[in-house]
Amino acid sequence: MNAYIYLAIAVTAEVIGTTALKAVEGFSKPIPLALTVLGYGVAFWMLSLVMKSIPVGVTYAIWSGLGIVLISIASLFIYGQKLDLPALLGIGLIISGVLVIQLFSGASGH
């Protein structure tokens, strides 16, 4: 399977795990806790597969950057957490950084 598919799965799993983490409430909620543990487990498993062909720095930049953006969006819809203009600008810069790595960096592995 393509490393970027594994990376997409890793990002998705991490977003699910992190989003569920807010609902764990000190390990008192078993379903969110299970989602958190499963999400992080799958994310790190997929990342280990990704790093066979994409450098660790590039992998982490994409994984964390997209994770931040998607978790911010999920938090808006699930928890009603609003983002102010500086937060939106920062997220835009993160997206720009991921795009620069993907489109212009020889280190991206493609």
N, CA, C and O atoms as a GROMACS GRO file, in nm:
protein
  440
    1MET      N    1   0.086  -0.119   0.000
    1MET     CA    2   0.000   0.000   0.000
    1MET      C    3   0.090   0.124   0.000
    1MET      O    4   0.201   0.122   0.053
    2ASN      N    5   0.042   0.230  -0.058
    2ASN     CA    6   0.115   0.356  -0.068
    2ASN      C    7   0.135   0.419   0.070
    2ASN      O    8   0.044   0.419   0.153
    3ALA      N    9   0.254   0.472   0.094
    3ALA     CA   10   0.286   0.534   0.223
    3ALA      C   11   0.192   0.651   0.256
    3ALA      O   12   0.163   0.675   0.372
    4TYR      N   13   0.146   0.722   0.155
    4TYR     CA   14   0.057   0.835   0.180
    4TYR      C   15  -0.083   0.790   0.222
    4TYR      O   16  -0.154   0.863   0.290
    5ILE      N   17  -0.122   0.671   0.183
    5ILE     CA   18  -0.249   0.616   0.232
    5ILE      C   19  -0.234   0.582   0.380
    5ILE      O   20  -0.322   0.611   0.461
    6TYR      N   21  -0.120   0.518   0.416
    6TYR     CA   22  -0.093   0.492   0.557
    6TYR      C   23  -0.090   0.622   0.638
    6TYR      O   24  -0.140   0.627   0.750
    7LEU      N   25  -0.031   0.724   0.579
    7LEU     CA   26  -0.024   0.853   0.648
    7LEU      C   27  -0.163   0.913   0.668
    7LEU      O   28  -0.192   0.969   0.774
    8ALA      N   29  -0.248   0.902   0.569
    8ALA     CA   30  -0.387   0.951   0.582
    8ALA      C   31  -0.460   0.875   0.692
    8ALA      O   32  -0.536   0.934   0.769
    9ILE      N   33  -0.438   0.744   0.699
    9ILE     CA   34  -0.500   0.664   0.805
    9ILE      C   35  -0.446   0.707   0.941
    9ILE      O   36  -0.522   0.718   1.037
   10ALA      N   37  -0.314   0.732   0.949
   10ALA     CA   38  -0.252   0.776   1.075
   10ALA      C   39  -0.310   0.909   1.121
   10ALA      O   40  -0.340   0.927   1.239
   11VAL      N   41  -0.324   1.002   1.029
   11VAL     CA   42  -0.380   1.133   1.063
   11VAL      C   43  -0.524   1.118   1.111
   11VAL      O   44  -0.562   1.175   1.213
   12THR      N   45  -0.603   1.041   1.039
   12THR     CA   46  -0.743   1.020   1.076
   12THR      C   47  -0.755   0.956   1.214
   12THR      O   48  -0.836   0.998   1.296
   13ALA      N   49  -0.675   0.853   1.238
   13ALA     CA   50  -0.679   0.783   1.367
   13ALA      C   51  -0.637   0.876   1.480
   13ALA      O   52  -0.696   0.873   1.588
   14GLU      N   53  -0.536   0.959   1.457
   14GLU     CA   54  -0.490   1.052   1.559
   14GLU      C   55  -0.596   1.158   1.588
   14GLU      O   56  -0.614   1.198   1.703
   15VAL      N   57  -0.664   1.204   1.486
   15VAL     CA   58  -0.771   1.303   1.505
   15VAL      C   59  -0.885   1.241   1.587
   15VAL      O   60  -0.939   1.306   1.677
   16ILE      N   61  -0.921   1.119   1.556
   16ILE     CA   62  -1.025   1.051   1.635
   16ILE      C   63  -0.981   1.035   1.780
   16ILE      O   64  -1.057   1.063   1.872
   17GLY      N   65  -0.857   0.989   1.800
   17GLY     CA   66  -0.807   0.969   1.935
   17GLY      C   67  -0.799   1.098   2.016
   17GLY      O   68  -0.840   1.101   2.132
   18THR      N   69  -0.749   1.202   1.955
   18THR     CA   70  -0.734   1.329   2.026
   18THR      C   71  -0.870   1.394   2.052
   18THR      O   72  -0.892   1.451   2.159
   19THR      N   73  -0.959   1.386   1.956
   19THR     CA   74  -1.093   1.442   1.976
   19THR      C   75  -1.166   1.369   2.088
   19THR      O   76  -1.235   1.432   2.168
   20ALA      N   77  -1.152   1.238   2.093
   20ALA     CA   78  -1.216   1.159   2.199
   20ALA      C   79  -1.151   1.186   2.335
   20ALA      O   80  -1.217   1.173   2.438
   21LEU      N   81  -1.023   1.223   2.336
   21LEU     CA   82  -0.951   1.244   2.461
   21LEU      C   83  -1.019   1.350   2.548
   21LEU      O   84  -1.020   1.336   2.671
   22LYS      N   85  -1.076   1.453   2.488
   22LYS     CA   86  -1.144   1.556   2.566
   22LYS      C   87  -1.263   1.498   2.643
   22LYS      O   88  -1.296   1.545   2.753
   23ALA      N   89  -1.327   1.397   2.586
   23ALA     CA   90  -1.446   1.338   2.648
   23ALA      C   91  -1.414   1.229   2.751
   23ALA      O   92  -1.504   1.178   2.816
   24VAL      N   93  -1.287   1.194   2.767
   24VAL     CA   94  -1.248   1.087   2.859
   24VAL      C   95  -1.278   1.124   3.005
   24VAL      O   96  -1.314   1.038   3.085
   25GLU      N   97  -1.264   1.253   3.038
   25GLU     CA   98  -1.294   1.305   3.172
   25GLU      C   99  -1.224   1.226   3.282
   25GLU      O  100  -1.289   1.166   3.368
   26GLY      N  101  -1.091   1.227   3.276
   26GLY     CA  102  -1.013   1.160   3.381
   26GLY      C  103  -1.028   1.009   3.382
   26GLY      O  104  -1.031   0.948   3.489
   27PHE      N  105  -1.037   0.950   3.267
   27PHE     CA  106  -1.052   0.804   3.250
   27PHE      C  107  -1.183   0.751   3.306
   27PHE      O  108  -1.194   0.632   3.336
   28SER      N  109  -1.283   0.837   3.321
   28SER     CA  110  -1.411   0.792   3.377
   28SER      C  111  -1.512   0.751   3.271
   28SER      O  112  -1.618   0.698   3.304
   29LYS      N  113  -1.481   0.774   3.144
   29LYS     CA  114  -1.573   0.741   3.035
   29LYS      C  115  -1.508   0.633   2.947
   29LYS      O  116  -1.414   0.663   2.874
   30PRO      N  117  -1.556   0.510   2.954
   30PRO     CA  118  -1.488   0.400   2.884
   30PRO      C  119  -1.491   0.407   2.732
   30PRO      O  120  -1.393   0.368   2.668
   31ILE      N  121  -1.598   0.454   2.673
   31ILE     CA  122  -1.604   0.456   2.526
   31ILE      C  123  -1.506   0.560   2.469
   31ILE      O  124  -1.430   0.526   2.378
   32PRO      N  125  -1.506   0.684   2.518
   32PRO     CA  126  -1.405   0.777   2.468
   32PRO      C  127  -1.262   0.730   2.497
   32PRO      O  128  -1.171   0.751   2.416
   33LEU      N  129  -1.242   0.666   2.611
   33LEU     CA  130  -1.109   0.613   2.644
   33LEU      C  131  -1.067   0.507   2.544
   33LEU      O  132  -0.953   0.506   2.498
   34ALA      N  133  -1.158   0.417   2.510
   34ALA     CA  134  -1.128   0.313   2.411
   34ALA      C  135  -1.097   0.376   2.274
   34ALA      O  136  -1.005   0.331   2.205
   35LEU      N  137  -1.173   0.478   2.235
   35LEU     CA  138  -1.146   0.546   2.108
   35LEU      C  139  -1.009   0.614   2.109
   35LEU      O  140  -0.938   0.613   2.009
   36THR      N  141  -0.973   0.672   2.223
   36THR     CA  142  -0.844   0.738   2.236
   36THR      C  143  -0.730   0.637   2.222
   36THR      O  144  -0.637   0.657   2.144
   37VAL      N  145  -0.737   0.528   2.298
   37VAL     CA  146  -0.632   0.427   2.294
   37VAL      C  147  -0.623   0.363   2.156
   37VAL      O  148  -0.514   0.346   2.101
   38LEU      N  149  -0.737   0.327   2.099
   38LEU     CA  150  -0.739   0.266   1.966
   38LEU      C  151  -0.688   0.365   1.860
   38LEU      O  152  -0.610   0.328   1.773
   39GLY      N  153  -0.733   0.489   1.869
   39GLY     CA  154  -0.690   0.590   1.772
   39GLY      C  155  -0.540   0.611   1.773
   39GLY      O  156  -0.477   0.612   1.668
   40TYR      N  157  -0.482   0.626   1.892
   40TYR     CA  158  -0.337   0.645   1.900
   40TYR      C  159  -0.262   0.518   1.860
   40TYR      O  160  -0.157   0.526   1.796
   41GLY      N  161  -0.315   0.403   1.897
   41GLY     CA  162  -0.251   0.277   1.857
   41GLY      C  163  -0.243   0.262   1.707
   41GLY      O  164  -0.137   0.230   1.652
   42VAL      N  165  -0.354   0.285   1.641
   42VAL     CA  166  -0.357   0.277   1.494
   42VAL      C  167  -0.267   0.384   1.432
   42VAL      O  168  -0.194   0.357   1.337
   43ALA      N  169  -0.272   0.504   1.487
   43ALA     CA  170  -0.190   0.614   1.432
   43ALA      C  171  -0.041   0.579   1.437
   43ALA      O  172   0.029   0.597   1.338
   44PHE      N  173   0.006   0.531   1.550
   44PHE     CA  174   0.149   0.500   1.561
   44PHE      C  175   0.187   0.377   1.479
   44PHE      O  176   0.298   0.369   1.427
   45TRP      N  177   0.097   0.281   1.468
   45TRP     CA  178   0.123   0.165   1.382
   45TRP      C  179   0.140   0.211   1.237
   45TRP      O  180   0.235   0.172   1.170
   46MET      N  181   0.047   0.294   1.190
   46MET     CA  182   0.055   0.343   1.052
   46MET      C  183   0.179   0.430   1.031
   46MET      O  184   0.244   0.422   0.927
   47LEU      N  185   0.213   0.514   1.131
   47LEU     CA  186   0.333   0.596   1.119
   47LEU      C  187   0.458   0.511   1.106
   47LEU      O  188   0.550   0.546   1.032
   48SER      N  189   0.462   0.398   1.176
   48SER     CA  190   0.579   0.311   1.165
   48SER      C  191   0.592   0.255   1.023
   48SER      O  192   0.703   0.232   0.976
   49LEU      N  193   0.481   0.234   0.957
   49LEU     CA  194   0.483   0.187   0.818
   49LEU      C  195   0.521   0.300   0.722
   49LEU      O  196   0.595   0.279   0.626
   50VAL      N  197   0.471   0.419   0.749
   50VAL     CA  198   0.501   0.536   0.665
   50VAL      C  199   0.652   0.564   0.664
   50VAL      O  200   0.710   0.593   0.560
   51MET      N  201   0.713   0.554   0.781
   51MET     CA  202   0.854   0.592   0.794
   51MET      C  203   0.950   0.494   0.727
   51MET      O  204   1.071   0.516   0.727
   52LYS      N  205   0.897   0.386   0.671
   52LYS     CA  206   0.981   0.298   0.590
   52LYS      C  207   1.020   0.365   0.459
   52LYS      O  208   1.122   0.332   0.400
   53SER      N  209   0.937   0.459   0.413
   53SER     CA  210   0.964   0.520   0.284
   53SER      C  211   0.963   0.672   0.282
   53SER      O  212   1.011   0.732   0.186
   54ILE      N  213   0.910   0.736   0.385
   54ILE     CA  214   0.910   0.882   0.392
   54ILE      C  215   0.994   0.922   0.514
   54ILE      O  216   0.976   0.865   0.621
   55PRO      N  217   1.086   1.017   0.500
   55PRO     CA  218   1.170   1.056   0.613
   55PRO      C  219   1.088   1.098   0.736
   55PRO      O  220   0.979   1.154   0.723
   56VAL      N  221   1.143   1.070   0.853
   56VAL     CA  222   1.072   1.094   0.978
   56VAL      C  223   1.031   1.241   0.995
   56VAL      O  224   0.920   1.268   1.040
   57GLY      N  225   1.117   1.334   0.960
   57GLY     CA  226   1.085   1.476   0.974
   57GLY      C  227   0.968   1.518   0.888
   57GLY      O  228   0.880   1.593   0.933
   58VAL      N  229   0.966   1.471   0.765
   58VAL     CA  230   0.857   1.502   0.673
   58VAL      C  231   0.728   1.435   0.720
   58VAL      O  232   0.621   1.496   0.719
   59THR      N  233   0.740   1.309   0.761
   59THR     CA  234   0.623   1.237   0.812
   59THR      C  235   0.561   1.311   0.929
   59THR      O  236   0.439   1.333   0.933
   60TYR      N  237   0.644   1.349   1.024
   60TYR     CA  238   0.593   1.416   1.143
   60TYR      C  239   0.535   1.553   1.111
   60TYR      O  240   0.433   1.591   1.168
   61ALA      N  241   0.597   1.626   1.020
   61ALA     CA  242   0.546   1.758   0.983
   61ALA      C  243   0.406   1.747   0.923
   61ALA      O  244   0.316   1.824   0.957
   62ILE      N  245   0.388   1.652   0.834
   62ILE     CA  246   0.257   1.634   0.770
   62ILE      C  247   0.156   1.582   0.871
   62ILE      O  248   0.044   1.634   0.879
   63TRP      N  249   0.193   1.481   0.948
   63TRP     CA  250   0.102   1.420   1.046
   63TRP      C  251   0.056   1.523   1.149
   63TRP      O  252  -0.063   1.536   1.176
   64SER      N  253   0.150   1.594   1.207
   64SER     CA  254   0.112   1.690   1.312
   64SER      C  255   0.041   1.811   1.254
   64SER      O  256  -0.055   1.860   1.313
   65GLY      N  257   0.086   1.859   1.139
   65GLY     CA  258   0.023   1.976   1.078
   65GLY      C  259  -0.122   1.950   1.040
   65GLY      O  260  -0.211   2.027   1.075
   66LEU      N  261  -0.144   1.841   0.969
   66LEU     CA  262  -0.282   1.808   0.931
   66LEU      C  263  -0.366   1.774   1.054
   66LEU      O  264  -0.485   1.804   1.059
   67GLY      N  265  -0.303   1.709   1.152
   67GLY     CA  266  -0.375   1.677   1.275
   67GLY      C  267  -0.425   1.802   1.346
   67GLY      O  268  -0.539   1.806   1.390
   68ILE      N  269  -0.339   1.904   1.356
   68ILE     CA  270  -0.379   2.030   1.420
   68ILE      C  271  -0.499   2.091   1.348
   68ILE      O  272  -0.596   2.134   1.411
   69VAL      N  273  -0.491   2.096   1.218
   69VAL     CA  274  -0.599   2.157   1.139
   69VAL      C  275  -0.729   2.078   1.157
   69VAL      O  276  -0.834   2.137   1.184
   70LEU      N  277  -0.722   1.947   1.142
   70LEU     CA  278  -0.844   1.866   1.149
   70LEU      C  279  -0.903   1.860   1.290
   70LEU      O  280  -1.025   1.859   1.307
   71ILE      N  281  -0.816   1.857   1.391
   71ILE     CA  282  -0.866   1.858   1.529
   71ILE      C  283  -0.933   1.991   1.560
   71ILE      O  284  -1.034   1.995   1.631
   72SER      N  285  -0.878   2.099   1.509
   72SER     CA  286  -0.941   2.231   1.529
   72SER      C  287  -1.079   2.234   1.467
   72SER      O  288  -1.173   2.288   1.526
   73ILE      N  289  -1.092   2.177   1.348
   73ILE     CA  290  -1.223   2.173   1.281
   73ILE      C  291  -1.319   2.082   1.357
   73ILE      O  292  -1.434   2.119   1.379
   74ALA      N  293  -1.271   1.964   1.398
   74ALA     CA  294  -1.357   1.872   1.473
   74ALA      C  295  -1.403   1.934   1.604
   74ALA      O  296  -1.519   1.920   1.643
   75SER      N  297  -1.312   2.005   1.672
   75SER     CA  298  -1.348   2.069   1.799
   75SER      C  299  -1.453   2.177   1.782
   75SER      O  300  -1.537   2.198   1.869
   76LEU      N  301  -1.449   2.245   1.668
   76LEU     CA  302  -1.550   2.346   1.639
   76LEU      C  303  -1.688   2.282   1.631
   76LEU      O  304  -1.783   2.330   1.692
   77PHE      N  305  -1.698   2.172   1.556
   77PHE     CA  306  -1.828   2.108   1.534
   77PHE      C  307  -1.874   2.021   1.651
   77PHE      O  308  -1.993   2.017   1.682
   78ILE      N  309  -1.781   1.952   1.716
   78ILE     CA  310  -1.820   1.860   1.823
   78ILE      C  311  -1.834   1.930   1.957
   78ILE      O  312  -1.928   1.904   2.032
   79TYR      N  313  -1.739   2.019   1.989
   79TYR     CA  314  -1.737   2.083   2.121
   79TYR      C  315  -1.771   2.231   2.118
   79TYR      O  316  -1.776   2.295   2.223
   80GLY      N  317  -1.795   2.287   1.999
   80GLY     CA  318  -1.830   2.428   1.989
   80GLY      C  319  -1.716   2.523   2.019
   80GLY      O  320  -1.740   2.639   2.051
   81GLN      N  321  -1.593   2.476   2.009
   81GLN     CA  322  -1.477   2.560   2.036
   81GLN      C  323  -1.450   2.651   1.917
   81GLN      O  324  -1.426   2.605   1.805
   82LYS      N  325  -1.455   2.780   1.943
   82LYS     CA  326  -1.438   2.880   1.837
   82LYS      C  327  -1.290   2.912   1.817
   82LYS      O  328  -1.210   2.902   1.910
   83LEU      N  329  -1.256   2.951   1.696
   83LEU     CA  330  -1.121   2.994   1.662
   83LEU      C  331  -1.124   3.141   1.626
   83LEU      O  332  -1.206   3.184   1.545
   84ASP      N  333  -1.034   3.219   1.688
   84ASP     CA  334  -1.028   3.361   1.654
   84ASP      C  335  -0.938   3.381   1.532
   84ASP      O  336  -0.880   3.286   1.480
   85LEU      N  337  -0.928   3.506   1.488
   85LEU     CA  338  -0.851   3.536   1.367
   85LEU      C  339  -0.705   3.491   1.376
   85LEU      O  340  -0.656   3.431   1.280
   86PRO      N  341  -0.633   3.518   1.486
   86PRO     CA  342  -0.495   3.470   1.493
   86PRO      C  343  -0.484   3.317   1.483
   86PRO      O  344  -0.391   3.266   1.421
   87ALA      N  345  -0.580   3.245   1.543
   87ALA     CA  346  -0.578   3.099   1.533
   87ALA      C  347  -0.600   3.054   1.389
   87ALA      O  348  -0.534   2.963   1.341
   88LEU      N  349  -0.694   3.119   1.321
   88LEU     CA  350  -0.720   3.085   1.181
   88LEU      C  351  -0.600   3.116   1.092
   88LEU      O  352  -0.568   3.040   1.001
   89LEU      N  353  -0.534   3.229   1.119
   89LEU     CA  354  -0.413   3.262   1.043
   89LEU      C  355  -0.303   3.160   1.068
   89LEU      O  356  -0.234   3.118   0.974
   90GLY      N  357  -0.287   3.119   1.193
   90GLY     CA  358  -0.187   3.018   1.226
   90GLY      C  359  -0.215   2.886   1.157
   90GLY      O  360  -0.124   2.821   1.107
   91ILE      N  361  -0.341   2.846   1.154
   91ILE     CA  362  -0.379   2.723   1.085
   91ILE      C  363  -0.350   2.736   0.936
   91ILE      O  364  -0.305   2.641   0.872
   92GLY      N  365  -0.376   2.853   0.880
   92GLY     CA  366  -0.343   2.876   0.739
   92GLY      C  367  -0.194   2.862   0.713
   92GLY      O  368  -0.155   2.807   0.610
   93LEU      N  369  -0.112   2.910   0.806
   93LEU     CA  370   0.033   2.895   0.792
   93LEU      C  371   0.076   2.749   0.801
   93LEU      O  372   0.166   2.705   0.730
   94ILE      N  373   0.011   2.673   0.889
   94ILE     CA  374   0.041   2.530   0.900
   94ILE      C  375   0.009   2.459   0.769
   94ILE      O  376   0.089   2.380   0.720
   95ILE      N  377  -0.108   2.488   0.712
   95ILE     CA  378  -0.146   2.428   0.584
   95ILE      C  379  -0.045   2.467   0.476
   95ILE      O  380  -0.005   2.384   0.395
   96SER      N  381  -0.005   2.594   0.476
   96SER     CA  382   0.095   2.640   0.378
   96SER      C  383   0.226   2.564   0.394
   96SER      O  384   0.288   2.525   0.295
   97GLY      N  385   0.268   2.543   0.516
   97GLY     CA  386   0.392   2.471   0.542
   97GLY      C  387   0.387   2.327   0.493
   97GLY      O  388   0.483   2.278   0.434
   98VAL      N  389   0.276   2.260   0.517
   98VAL     CA  390   0.260   2.122   0.469
   98VAL      C  391   0.263   2.120   0.316
   98VAL      O  392   0.324   2.032   0.256
   99LEU      N  393   0.196   2.216   0.253
   99LEU     CA  394   0.197   2.223   0.107
   99LEU      C  395   0.337   2.249   0.052
   99LEU      O  396   0.376   2.189  -0.048
  100VAL      N  397   0.412   2.338   0.116
  100VAL     CA  398   0.549   2.366   0.070
  100VAL      C  399   0.634   2.239   0.078
  100VAL      O  400   0.708   2.208  -0.015
  101ILE      N  401   0.622   2.165   0.188
  101ILE     CA  402   0.697   2.040   0.201
  101ILE      C  403   0.659   1.944   0.089
  101ILE      O  404   0.746   1.886   0.024
  102GLN      N  405   0.530   1.927   0.068
  102GLN     CA  406   0.483   1.831  -0.031
  102GLN      C  407   0.517   1.870  -0.175
  102GLN      O  408   0.555   1.786  -0.257
  103LEU      N  409   0.503   1.995  -0.204
  103LEU     CA  410   0.520   2.039  -0.342
  103LEU      C  411   0.663   2.073  -0.382
  103LEU      O  412   0.701   2.057  -0.499
  104PHE      N  413   0.742   2.118  -0.287
  104PHE     CA  414   0.873   2.172  -0.324
  104PHE      C  415   0.994   2.105  -0.259
  104PHE      O  416   1.107   2.125  -0.304
  105SER      N  417   0.973   2.027  -0.156
  105SER     CA  418   1.086   1.969  -0.085
  105SER      C  419   1.127   1.836  -0.147
  105SER      O  420   1.043   1.749  -0.171
  106GLY      N  421   1.256   1.822  -0.172
  106GLY     CA  422   1.308   1.694  -0.220
  106GLY      C  423   1.308   1.591  -0.108
  106GLY      O  424   1.322   1.472  -0.136
  107ALA      N  425   1.293   1.632   0.016
  107ALA     CA  426   1.295   1.541   0.129
  107ALA      C  427   1.162   1.469   0.148
  107ALA      O  428   1.151   1.382   0.234
  108SER      N  429   1.060   1.504   0.071
  108SER     CA  430   0.928   1.448   0.094
  108SER      C  431   0.914   1.304   0.048
  108SER      O  432   0.812   1.240   0.076
  109GLY      N  433   1.012   1.251  -0.020
  109GLY     CA  434   1.010   1.110  -0.056
  109GLY      C  435   0.934   1.076  -0.183
  109GLY      O  436   0.908   0.959  -0.209
  110HIS      N  437   0.898   1.175  -0.261
  110HIS     CA  438   0.829   1.142  -0.388
  110HIS      C  439   0.900   1.204  -0.506
  110HIS      O  440   0.856   1.186  -0.620
   0.00000   0.00000   0.00000
